[in-house]
Amino acid sequence: MLFIALFEDDPERLSVRQEQMDAHLAYLDREKDRILAAGSLRAEPAQNARGGLWIIEAADKREAEGLCHADPFWTHGLRNSVSVLHWSKAFPDRVAPV
């Protein structure tokens, strides 16, 4: 099943992003078979990130939530919240541009 994880960051804990970036990227790399795409969300390109979005492939919602909660950004307190939603891809043959 496919899921979208939509994260909101704690604006009082933005230093965690810089402190944990290497560990966060290593985690995403280790889980690349399940976390298919990931990136930060910003109101404007030059502004600080306000959260993030992942596309996850998991057996069920519980597994997808577990991936979110094991991320160093979550365990070190950067994230305020995460919404994990089932995702139905409209065009399965299309790949997002990089």
Secondary structure in CASP SS format (residue, H / E / C, confidence):
PFRMAT SS
TARGET T0000
AUTHOR 0000-0000-0000
METHOD secondary structure of the structure
MODEL  1
M C 1.00
L E 1.00
F E 1.00
I E 1.00
A E 1.00
L E 1.00
F E 1.00
E E 1.00
D E 1.00
D C 1.00
P H 1.00
E H 1.00
R H 1.00
L C 1.00
S H 1.00
V H 1.00
R H 1.00
Q H 1.00
E H 1.00
Q H 1.00
M H 1.00
D H 1.00
A H 1.00
H H 1.00
L H 1.00
A H 1.00
Y H 1.00
L H 1.00
D H 1.00
R H 1.00
E C 1.00
K C 1.00
D C 1.00
R C 1.00
I E 1.00
L E 1.00
A E 1.00
A E 1.00
G E 1.00
S E 1.00
L E 1.00
R C 1.00
A C 1.00
E C 1.00
P C 1.00
A C 1.00
Q C 1.00
N C 1.00
A C 1.00
R C 1.00
G E 1.00
G E 1.00
L E 1.00
W E 1.00
I E 1.00
I E 1.00
E E 1.00
A C 1.00
A C 1.00
D C 1.00
K H 1.00
R H 1.00
E H 1.00
A H 1.00
E H 1.00
G H 1.00
L H 1.00
C H 1.00
H H 1.00
A H 1.00
D C 1.00
P H 1.00
F H 1.00
W H 1.00
T H 1.00
H C 1.00
G C 1.00
L C 1.00
R E 1.00
N E 1.00
S E 1.00
V E 1.00
S E 1.00
V E 1.00
L E 1.00
H E 1.00
W C 1.00
S C 1.00
K C 1.00
A C 1.00
F C 1.00
P C 1.00
D C 1.00
R C 1.00
V C 1.00
A C 1.00
P C 1.00
V C 1.00
END
